């Protein structure tokens, strides 16, 4: 299994809306990310569904600056679609 296939599998969450948001970002934006941002995306997938959802909805924000940036990038990509 290649890296992107593995990430696609990891984007599958317990919440359907999160599946769609994360998988769409993976397909549309991942290849253009810097190596550091790719690492941040992978780290984001280690977080709980509830945390990711709260961050995406702006109810809370991660303490880690790299994760803050990744949430911002995902939110920006959603506005462009």
Buried (B, 14 or more C-beta within 10 A) or exposed (E): EEEEEEBBEBBEBEEEEBBEBBBBBBEEBBEEBEEEBBEBBBBBBEBEEEBBBBBBEEEEEBEEEBBBBBBEBBBEBBEEE
